[in-house]
Amino acid sequence: MVEDPSKNSREFEFDCPMCLGGIIVAEDLAGQEIACPHCDRPVIVPAEPPHMAGRATESDRAYWRAKPSSRAQICGDAGTALTFAIIGLLFCGLAFGWIAIFFAVRAKRKIAEDPQLGGLLMAQIALGLAVADILLHFALMIYLILLRAGMVG
């Protein structure tokens, strides 16, 4: 807790859940949305500053218990999914898209079960790339079929 004699309100520090940068805010901003000064993303100020322990609701305490640490472990399946999706797009491997979807869905399920695991964005990107990979390959196959039939020039 940082006390500034020139202000009537107290301040506290918490970490941005997106970039993990330290943010110092006035206590009266608790529960409100602000822009992170480090990454400029919207962040909701926690309702329970560290010095107010015991005076918060159960949902506020759940937030603090589930808050990922700066050393959050990334789900391995998310990285695997992203790797397969990128390989599928670069080397025209239709099977890689399906494998990437399998690992991305499995990673999202693991992350949902364990709030300490990170990598949700990575899994979502892998899922999007894998779907794009599959759609691209189907479009290419249709084009080649039409080209062979002489319907396109």
Backbone as a printed PyTorch tensor [residue, N CA C, xyz], in Angstrom:
tensor([[[  0.8570,  -1.1790,   0.0000],
         [  0.0000,   0.0000,   0.0000],
         [  0.8990,   1.2360,   0.0000]],

        [[  0.5640,   2.1720,  -0.8240],
         [  1.3180,   3.4150,  -0.9320],
         [  0.4270,   4.5430,  -0.4340]],

        [[  0.8970,   5.2910,   0.5090],
         [  0.1180,   6.3980,   1.0580],
         [  0.6920,   7.7140,   0.5400]],

        [[ -0.1170,   8.5190,  -0.1000],
         [  0.3160,   9.8190,  -0.5960],
         [ -0.3460,  10.8820,   0.2830]],

        [[  0.4220,  11.6600,   1.0020],
         [ -0.1740,  12.6330,   1.9120],
         [ -0.9740,  13.7130,   1.1930]],

        [[ -0.6990,  13.9420,  -0.0970],
         [ -1.4300,  14.9870,  -0.8100],
         [ -2.8210,  14.5360,  -1.2360]],

        [[ -3.1170,  13.2480,  -1.1000],
         [ -4.4240,  12.7330,  -1.4990],
         [ -5.1740,  12.2180,  -0.2780]],

        [[ -6.4990,  12.2540,  -0.3780],
         [ -7.3130,  11.7010,   0.7040],
         [ -7.5400,  10.2050,   0.5100]],

        [[ -7.4740,   9.7240,  -0.7280],
         [ -7.7230,   8.3030,  -0.9660],
         [ -6.4200,   7.5160,  -0.9010]],

        [[ -6.5340,   6.2430,  -0.5860],
         [ -5.3810,   5.3670,  -0.5240],
         [ -5.1950,   4.6850,  -1.8690]],

        [[ -4.0170,   4.2000,  -2.1070],
         [ -3.7090,   3.5140,  -3.3540],
         [ -3.2540,   2.0940,  -3.0540]],

        [[ -3.4060,   1.2200,  -4.0400],
         [ -2.8720,  -0.1290,  -3.9320],
         [ -2.3900,  -0.5830,  -5.3000]],

        [[ -1.5870,  -1.6300,  -5.3020],
         [ -1.0030,  -2.1360,  -6.5470],
         [ -1.5410,  -3.5250,  -6.8360]],

        [[ -1.7740,  -3.8070,  -8.1260],
         [ -2.1520,  -5.1400,  -8.5710],
         [ -1.5180,  -5.3520,  -9.9430]],

        [[ -1.5220,  -6.5840, -10.4160],
         [ -0.9170,  -6.9140, -11.7030],
         [ -1.9670,  -6.9690, -12.7920]],

        [[ -1.6230,  -6.4540, -13.9720],
         [ -2.4860,  -6.5540, -15.1450],
         [ -2.5690,  -8.0320, -15.5330]],

        [[ -3.7620,  -8.5900, -15.7070],
         [ -3.8630, -10.0030, -16.0720],
         [ -3.3980, -10.2930, -17.5010]],

        [[ -3.2670,  -9.2660, -18.3310],
         [ -2.8350,  -9.4640, -19.7170],
         [ -1.3100,  -9.4320, -19.8530]],

        [[ -0.6720,  -8.3670, -19.3470],
         [  0.7740,  -8.1990, -19.5410],
         [  1.5660,  -8.4070, -18.2470]],

        [[  0.8810,  -8.5650, -17.1230],
         [  1.4680,  -8.7750, -15.7990],
         [  2.2640,  -7.5740, -15.2920]],

        [[  2.0220,  -6.4060, -15.8850],
         [  2.6520,  -5.1840, -15.4040],
         [  1.9800,  -4.6950, -14.1290]],

        [[  2.7540,  -4.1020, -13.2340],
         [  2.2100,  -3.5820, -11.9830],
         [  1.4430,  -2.2830, -12.2160]],

        [[  0.2470,  -2.2040, -11.6460],
         [ -0.5980,  -1.0130, -11.7890],
         [ -0.9140,  -0.4850, -10.4040]],

        [[ -0.6950,   0.8060, -10.1960],
         [ -1.0460,   1.4460,  -8.9260],
         [ -2.2820,   2.2990,  -9.1820]],

        [[ -3.3360,   2.0510,  -8.3960],
         [ -4.5950,   2.7830,  -8.5670],
         [ -5.1150,   3.2460,  -7.2180]],

        [[ -6.0010,   4.2350,  -7.2610],
         [ -6.6720,   4.6920,  -6.0470],
         [ -7.6700,   3.6310,  -5.6120]],

        [[ -7.8170,   3.4950,  -4.3140],
         [ -8.7010,   2.4930,  -3.7400],
         [-10.1490,   2.6560,  -4.2200]],

        [[-10.5670,   3.8900,  -4.4700],
         [-11.9550,   4.1130,  -4.8690],
         [-12.2480,   3.6870,  -6.3070]],

        [[-11.2380,   3.2360,  -7.0630],
         [-11.4560,   2.7180,  -8.4190],
         [-11.7450,   1.2200,  -8.4350]],

        [[-11.7630,   0.5860,  -7.2670],
         [-12.0100,  -0.8540,  -7.1840],
         [-13.3130,  -1.2150,  -7.8800]],

        [[-13.2460,  -2.2480,  -8.7340],
         [-14.4130,  -2.7180,  -9.4660],
         [-14.6530,  -2.0050, -10.7890]],

        [[-13.8960,  -0.9520, -11.0760],
         [-14.0890,  -0.1940, -12.3110],
         [-13.0960,  -0.6420, -13.3740]],

        [[-13.4140,  -0.3600, -14.6350],
         [-12.5440,  -0.7000, -15.7470],
         [-11.6310,   0.4800, -16.0630]],

        [[-10.3270,   0.1870, -16.1790],
         [ -9.3390,   1.2080, -16.5460],
         [ -8.4770,   0.6510, -17.6770]],

        [[ -7.7000,   1.4900, -18.3040],
         [ -6.7390,   1.0480, -19.3200],
         [ -5.4020,   0.7960, -18.6300]],

        [[ -4.8070,  -0.3500, -18.8990],
         [ -3.4940,  -0.6710, -18.3290],
         [ -2.4690,   0.3140, -18.8850]],

        [[ -1.6610,   0.9330, -18.0150],
         [ -0.6640,   1.8950, -18.5090],
         [  0.4740,   1.2330, -19.2940]],

        [[  0.5900,  -0.0990, -19.2020],
         [  1.6680,  -0.8030, -19.8890],
         [  1.2480,  -1.3160, -21.2620]],

        [[  0.0800,  -1.9930, -21.3320],
         [ -0.3510,  -2.5960, -22.5940],
         [ -1.5740,  -1.9160, -23.1910]],

        [[ -2.1610,  -0.9580, -22.4670],
         [ -3.3080,  -0.1670, -22.9300],
         [ -4.5780,  -1.0050, -23.1440]],

        [[ -4.6340,  -2.2030, -22.5710],
         [ -5.8360,  -3.0290, -22.6740],
         [ -6.7490,  -2.7150, -21.4980]],

        [[ -8.0650,  -2.9230, -21.6660],
         [ -8.9770,  -2.6700, -20.5560],
         [ -8.7900,  -3.7070, -19.4400]],

        [[ -8.7540,  -3.2210, -18.2110],
         [ -8.5480,  -4.0670, -17.0350],
         [ -9.5460,  -3.6480, -15.9710]],

        [[-10.1420,  -4.6190, -15.2980],
         [-11.0440,  -4.3030, -14.1880],
         [-10.2210,  -4.3060, -12.9000]],

        [[-10.2730,  -3.2070, -12.1860],
         [ -9.5360,  -3.0860, -10.9310],
         [-10.1500,  -4.0590,  -9.9280]],

        [[ -9.3380,  -4.9020,  -9.2940],
         [ -9.8730,  -5.8720,  -8.3360],
         [-10.6250,  -5.1760,  -7.2050]],

        [[-11.6890,  -5.8280,  -6.7540],
         [-12.5010,  -5.2540,  -5.6880],
         [-11.8600,  -5.4340,  -4.3190]],

        [[-10.8470,  -6.2850,  -4.2120],
         [-10.2080,  -6.5260,  -2.9240],
         [ -8.7330,  -6.1590,  -2.9700]],

        [[ -8.3910,  -4.9500,  -2.5870],
         [ -6.9680,  -4.6160,  -2.4980],
         [ -6.3110,  -5.4810,  -1.4290]],

        [[ -5.0220,  -5.7260,  -1.5160],
         [ -4.3590,  -6.6040,  -0.5470],
         [ -4.5760,  -6.2100,   0.9090]],

        [[ -4.6830,  -4.9030,   1.1980],
         [ -4.8290,  -4.4810,   2.5960],
         [ -6.2710,  -4.6040,   3.0990]],

        [[ -7.2160,  -4.9990,   2.2350],
         [ -8.6180,  -5.1300,   2.6480],
         [ -9.0310,  -6.5790,   2.8420]],

        [[ -8.0690,  -7.4780,   2.9750],
         [ -8.3850,  -8.8970,   3.1170],
         [ -9.3750,  -9.1170,   4.2500]],

        [[-10.3570,  -9.9320,   3.9880],
         [-11.3720, -10.2300,   4.9990],
         [-12.6180,  -9.3840,   4.8650]],

        [[-12.5960,  -8.2730,   4.1240],
         [-13.7640,  -7.4150,   3.9790],
         [-14.4120,  -7.5550,   2.5980]],

        [[-13.9440,  -8.5040,   1.7900],
         [-14.4640,  -8.6570,   0.4290],
         [-15.4610,  -9.8120,   0.3630]],

        [[-16.1970,  -9.8590,  -0.7450],
         [-17.1600, -10.9440,  -0.9490],
         [-16.4300, -12.2080,  -1.3610]],

        [[-17.1410, -13.3190,  -1.3600],
         [-16.5370, -14.6000,  -1.7400],
         [-16.0950, -14.6000,  -3.2030]],

        [[-16.8410, -13.9400,  -4.0950],
         [-16.4420, -13.8930,  -5.5020],
         [-15.1560, -13.0840,  -5.6830]],

        [[-14.9780, -12.0360,  -4.8780],
         [-13.7320, -11.2760,  -4.9420],
         [-12.5530, -12.1360,  -4.4970]],

        [[-12.7540, -12.9200,  -3.4300],
         [-11.6850, -13.7980,  -2.9620],
         [-11.3470, -14.8550,  -4.0030]],

        [[-12.3770, -15.3680,  -4.7220],
         [-12.1460, -16.3590,  -5.7760],
         [-11.2760, -15.7690,  -6.8820]],

        [[-11.4900, -14.4950,  -7.1890],
         [-10.6630, -13.8340,  -8.1990],
         [ -9.1960, -13.8510,  -7.7710]],

        [[ -8.9320, -13.5080,  -6.5290],
         [ -7.5540, -13.4320,  -6.0630],
         [ -6.9180, -14.8050,  -5.9880]],

        [[ -7.7070, -15.8410,  -5.6350],
         [ -7.1500, -17.1900,  -5.5860],
         [ -6.8150, -17.6920,  -6.9850]],

        [[ -7.6440, -17.3500,  -7.9730],
         [ -7.4600, -17.8390,  -9.3410],
         [ -6.5170, -16.9820, -10.1600]],

        [[ -6.0690, -15.8690,  -9.6110],
         [ -5.2040, -14.9500, -10.3570],
         [ -3.9010, -15.6590, -10.7310]],

        [[ -3.6000, -15.7430, -12.0330],
         [ -2.3760, -16.4380, -12.4270],
         [ -1.1400, -15.6720, -11.9850]],

        [[ -0.1160, -16.4200, -11.6390],
         [  1.1360, -15.7770, -11.2320],
         [  1.9190, -15.3740, -12.4700]],

        [[  2.9760, -14.6270, -12.2660],
         [  3.7920, -14.1940, -13.4010],
         [  4.5460, -15.3700, -14.0110]],

        [[  4.5880, -16.4800, -13.2920],
         [  5.2530, -17.6700, -13.8080],
         [  4.2250, -18.7380, -14.1920]],

        [[  3.0840, -18.3330, -14.7290],
         [  2.0350, -19.2790, -15.1000],
         [  2.5600, -20.2410, -16.1530]],

        [[  2.2070, -21.5150, -15.9890],
         [  2.6450, -22.5420, -16.9230],
         [  1.7510, -22.5220, -18.1520]],

        [[  2.3520, -22.5490, -19.3190],
         [  1.6110, -22.5670, -20.5770],
         [  1.2510, -24.0160, -20.8920]],

        [[  0.0170, -24.2550, -21.2870],
         [ -0.4390, -25.5930, -21.6470],
         [  0.3280, -26.0680, -22.8800]],

        [[  0.9830, -27.2160, -22.7730],
         [  1.7880, -27.7460, -23.8700],
         [  0.9840, -28.0530, -25.1130]],

        [[ -0.2670, -28.4750, -24.9290],
         [ -1.1050, -28.7980, -26.0830],
         [ -1.3920, -27.5640, -26.9350]],

        [[ -1.4000, -26.3820, -26.3310],
         [ -1.6410, -25.1550, -27.0910],
         [ -0.4800, -24.9020, -28.0510]],

        [[  0.7370, -25.0840, -27.5780],
         [  1.9070, -24.9200, -28.4360],
         [  1.9530, -25.9690, -29.5340]],

        [[  1.5960, -27.2000, -29.1940],
         [  1.5540, -28.2710, -30.1890],
         [  0.5280, -27.9600, -31.2690]],

        [[ -0.6430, -27.4820, -30.8570],
         [ -1.6950, -27.1390, -31.8160],
         [ -1.2410, -26.0340, -32.7510]],

        [[ -0.6040, -25.0130, -32.1950],
         [ -0.1320, -23.9020, -33.0220],
         [  0.9410, -24.3740, -34.0150]],

        [[  1.8170, -25.2500, -33.5680],
         [  2.8540, -25.7890, -34.4430],
         [  2.2380, -26.5490, -35.6160]],

        [[  1.2990, -27.4460, -35.3300],
         [  0.6530, -28.2150, -36.3890],
         [ -0.1290, -27.3120, -37.3480]],

        [[ -0.7840, -26.2960, -36.8200],
         [ -1.5590, -25.3910, -37.6720],
         [ -0.6400, -24.6280, -38.6250]],

        [[  0.4700, -24.1450, -38.1230],
         [  1.4070, -23.3990, -38.9690],
         [  2.0390, -24.3170, -40.0140]],

        [[  2.4290, -25.5250, -39.6080],
         [  3.0070, -26.4750, -40.5660],
         [  1.9820, -26.8130, -41.6440]],

        [[  0.7350, -27.0060, -41.2420],
         [ -0.3140, -27.3140, -42.2140],
         [ -0.5080, -26.2050, -43.2310]],

        [[ -0.4610, -24.9610, -42.7830],
         [ -0.6220, -23.8360, -43.7120],
         [  0.5880, -23.6820, -44.6300]],

        [[  1.7750, -23.8470, -44.0980],
         [  2.9910, -23.6320, -44.8950],
         [  3.2500, -24.7480, -45.9010]],

        [[  2.9650, -25.9760, -45.5130],
         [  3.3340, -27.1120, -46.3540],
         [  2.1310, -27.8560, -46.9250]],

        [[  0.9910, -27.1980, -46.9460],
         [ -0.2150, -27.7640, -47.5620],
         [ -0.5240, -29.1670, -47.0430]],

        [[ -0.5200, -29.3050, -45.7640],
         [ -0.8190, -30.6100, -45.1720],
         [ -2.1900, -30.6170, -44.5490]],

        [[ -3.1600, -31.1890, -45.2660],
         [ -4.5420, -31.2020, -44.7870],
         [ -4.6680, -31.9310, -43.4470]],

        [[ -3.9200, -33.0000, -43.2760],
         [ -3.9980, -33.7680, -42.0260],
         [ -3.5310, -32.9370, -40.8380]],

        [[ -2.5840, -32.0200, -41.0810],
         [ -2.0740, -31.2020, -39.9760],
         [ -3.1690, -30.3100, -39.3860]],

        [[ -4.0970, -29.8440, -40.2140],
         [ -5.1960, -29.0100, -39.7380],
         [ -6.0710, -29.7550, -38.7420]],

        [[ -6.3810, -31.0110, -39.0770],
         [ -7.2210, -31.8120, -38.1790],
         [ -6.4890, -32.1270, -36.8710]],

        [[ -5.2040, -32.4060, -36.9730],
         [ -4.4100, -32.6720, -35.7640],
         [ -4.3470, -31.4170, -34.8930]],

        [[ -4.1750, -30.2470, -35.5220],
         [ -4.1200, -28.9820, -34.7840],
         [ -5.4400, -28.7200, -34.0680]],

        [[ -6.5560, -29.0110, -34.7310],
         [ -7.8720, -28.8320, -34.0900],
         [ -7.9850, -29.7240, -32.8640]],

        [[ -7.5440, -30.9800, -32.9890],
         [ -7.5880, -31.9060, -31.8500],
         [ -6.8190, -31.3420, -30.6590]],

        [[ -5.5670, -30.8970, -30.8890],
         [ -4.7480, -30.3880, -29.7890],
         [ -5.2770, -29.0550, -29.2460]],

        [[ -5.8190, -28.2050, -30.1110],
         [ -6.3520, -26.9140, -29.6550],
         [ -7.5640, -27.1110, -28.7580]],

        [[ -8.4600, -28.0100, -29.1530],
         [ -9.6480, -28.2830, -28.3270],
         [ -9.2350, -28.9100, -26.9980]],

        [[ -8.2720, -29.8200, -27.0490],
         [ -7.7940, -30.4540, -25.8150],
         [ -7.1340, -29.4200, -24.8970]],

        [[ -6.3630, -28.4850, -25.4790],
         [ -5.7200, -27.4390, -24.6780],
         [ -6.7710, -26.5400, -24.0370]],

        [[ -7.7850, -26.1370, -24.8040],
         [ -8.8320, -25.2730, -24.2450],
         [ -9.5520, -25.9650, -23.0920]],

        [[ -9.7770, -27.2710, -23.2120],
         [-10.4360, -28.0230, -22.1470],
         [ -9.5570, -28.0650, -20.8940]],

        [[ -8.2540, -28.3080, -21.0690],
         [ -7.3370, -28.3560, -19.9250],
         [ -7.2480, -26.9950, -19.2340]],

        [[ -7.2020, -25.9230, -20.0310],
         [ -7.0950, -24.5720, -19.4750],
         [ -8.3650, -24.2150, -18.7130]],

        [[ -9.5140, -24.6570, -19.2110],
         [-10.7790, -24.3900, -18.5180],
         [-10.8320, -25.1150, -17.1760]],

        [[-10.2330, -26.2880, -17.1020],
         [-10.2370, -27.0640, -15.8600],
         [ -9.2320, -26.5470, -14.8350]],

        [[ -8.1120, -25.9790, -15.3100],
         [ -7.0560, -25.5090, -14.4120],
         [ -6.7790, -24.0280, -14.6760]],

        [[ -7.2980, -23.1150, -13.8360],
         [ -7.1180, -21.6770, -14.0860],
         [ -5.6620, -21.2060, -13.9850]],

        [[ -4.7690, -22.0240, -13.4610],
         [ -3.3630, -21.6350, -13.3830],
         [ -2.6270, -21.8450, -14.7050]],

        [[ -3.2270, -22.6020, -15.6230],
         [ -2.6060, -22.8330, -16.9220],
         [ -2.8410, -21.6470, -17.8410]],

        [[ -1.8400, -21.2790, -18.5960],
         [ -1.9690, -20.2290, -19.5920],
         [ -1.9700, -20.8260, -20.9830]],

        [[ -2.1240, -19.9860, -21.9900],
         [ -2.0610, -20.4370, -23.3680],
         [ -3.3920, -20.4640, -24.0910]],

        [[ -4.4290, -19.8560, -23.4920],
         [ -5.7430, -19.8760, -24.1280],
         [ -5.7120, -19.1420, -25.4690]],

        [[ -5.0800, -17.9960, -25.5240],
         [ -5.0050, -17.2550, -26.7790],
         [ -4.2490, -18.0580, -27.8370]],

        [[ -3.1880, -18.7320, -27.4240],
         [ -2.4210, -19.5570, -28.3470],
         [ -3.2900, -20.6740, -28.9220]],

        [[ -4.1030, -21.3000, -28.0670],
         [ -4.9970, -22.3730, -28.5230],
         [ -6.0580, -21.8260, -29.4650]],

        [[ -6.5820, -20.6500, -29.1770],
         [ -7.6030, -20.0590, -30.0480],
         [ -7.0180, -19.6760, -31.4040]],

        [[ -5.8200, -19.1460, -31.4220],
         [ -5.1600, -18.8100, -32.6890],
         [ -4.9050, -20.0820, -33.4890]],

        [[ -4.4370, -21.1310, -32.8070],
         [ -4.1890, -22.4060, -33.4850],
         [ -5.4790, -22.9560, -34.0870]],

        [[ -6.5720, -22.8410, -33.3550],
         [ -7.8520, -23.3210, -33.8620],
         [ -8.2610, -22.5500, -35.1110]],

        [[ -8.1130, -21.2420, -35.0870],
         [ -8.4480, -20.4270, -36.2540],
         [ -7.5730, -20.7480, -37.4520]],

        [[ -6.2670, -20.9110, -37.2290],
         [ -5.3610, -21.2530, -38.3200],
         [ -5.6570, -22.6380, -38.8850]],

        [[ -6.0050, -23.5740, -38.0100],
         [ -6.3150, -24.9300, -38.4630],
         [ -7.5760, -24.9430, -39.3310]],

        [[ -8.5890, -24.2040, -38.9340],
         [ -9.8100, -24.1160, -39.7370],
         [ -9.4970, -23.4500, -41.0760]],

        [[ -8.6840, -22.4060, -41.0690],
         [ -8.2870, -21.7540, -42.3140],
         [ -7.5110, -22.7270, -43.2020]],

        [[ -6.6580, -23.5310, -42.5960],
         [ -5.8890, -24.5360, -43.3310],
         [ -6.8210, -25.5200, -44.0370]],

        [[ -7.7980, -26.0150, -43.3270],
         [ -8.7370, -26.9880, -43.9030],
         [ -9.5660, -26.3520, -45.0100]],

        [[-10.0870, -25.1510, -44.7690],
         [-10.8910, -24.4760, -45.7960],
         [-10.0590, -24.1660, -47.0370]],

        [[ -8.8280, -23.7480, -46.8400],
         [ -7.9400, -23.4560, -47.9570],
         [ -7.6910, -24.7030, -48.8050]],

        [[ -7.4910, -25.8270, -48.1470],
         [ -7.2320, -27.0600, -48.8880],
         [ -8.4710, -27.5520, -49.6300]],

        [[ -9.6390, -27.4160, -49.0360],
         [-10.8590, -27.7910, -49.7430],
         [-11.0870, -26.8840, -50.9530]],

        [[-10.8390, -25.5980, -50.8080],
         [-10.9860, -24.6710, -51.9390],
         [ -9.9910, -25.0170, -53.0430]],

        [[ -8.7710, -25.3750, -52.6840],
         [ -7.7650, -25.7590, -53.6600],
         [ -8.1750, -27.0320, -54.3900]],

        [[ -8.7220, -27.9960, -53.6590],
         [ -9.1800, -29.2420, -54.2990],
         [-10.3190, -28.9740, -55.2750]],

        [[-11.2570, -28.1400, -54.8890],
         [-12.3770, -27.8100, -55.7830],
         [-11.8560, -27.1070, -57.0300]],

        [[-10.9150, -26.1960, -56.8520],
         [-10.3420, -25.4930, -57.9990],
         [ -9.6520, -26.4760, -58.9420]],

        [[ -8.8790, -27.4020, -58.4050],
         [ -8.1720, -28.3750, -59.2400],
         [ -9.1520, -29.2960, -59.9700]],

        [[-10.2330, -29.6750, -59.3170],
         [-11.2610, -30.5070, -59.9660],
         [-11.8920, -29.7320, -61.1090]],

        [[-12.2560, -28.4760, -60.8570],
         [-12.8560, -27.6580, -61.9090],
         [-11.8670, -27.3790, -63.0410]],

        [[-10.6020, -27.2150, -62.7340],
         [ -9.5840, -26.9820, -63.7460],
         [ -9.4170, -28.2130, -64.6400]],

        [[ -9.4040, -29.3640, -64.0180],
         [ -9.2670, -30.6100, -64.7780],
         [-10.4730, -30.8560, -65.6620]],

        [[-11.6530, -30.4590, -65.1750],
         [-12.8820, -30.6420, -65.9730],
         [-13.0060, -29.5780, -67.0610]],

        [[-12.1170, -28.6190, -67.0730],
         [-12.1420, -27.5740, -68.0860],
         [-13.1700, -26.4980, -67.8300]],

        [[-13.6430, -26.3740, -66.5980],
         [-14.6600, -25.3810, -66.2590],
         [-14.0600, -24.0360, -65.8660]],

        [[-12.7640, -24.0030, -65.6160],
         [-12.0820, -22.7530, -65.3260],
         [-10.8520, -22.6830, -66.2160]],

        [[-10.4030, -21.4780, -66.5010],
         [ -9.2990, -21.3360, -67.4510],
         [ -8.0270, -20.9480, -66.8890]]])
